[in-house]
């Protein structure tokens, strides 16, 4: 958890996007803690007491390369926190289309809703994240039917 949650430099390195040169744990030019943990069979789907997993953390911090690497190492794409937050919900709530693409390619449940009933598409539409909403619709996400409330008699 700590390895994937390390900060990633916001500046470019050698003219390339920072994440291209920075590995999963935010380190540059040395053996990376996350790589060592994966090599030694650390539980990639371990969860904190509130249900956060390494994939959930990366999905909420705009790290598409780290997300793909975790998925390649069998991270569960639909593993949720105690509040029902999935990696896809986190990426959609923070307008991260590259992470959304990676999760959709890994067969994330595009219609999952958290405990408050918010779906990925619902969040993208609520915050007007058009690119994310378009990706979700293309992947088969369904908008919630907006029912009419009946009048009380």
Secondary structure, 3 states (H helix, E strand, C coil): CCCCCCCCCCCCECCECHHHHCCCCCCCCCCCHHHHHHHCCCCCCCCCCCCCCHHHHHHCCCCHHHHHHHHHCCCCCCCCCCCCCCHHHHHHHCCCHHHHHHHHHCCCCCCCECCCCCEHHHHHHHCCCHHHHHHHHHCCCCCCCCCCCCCCC
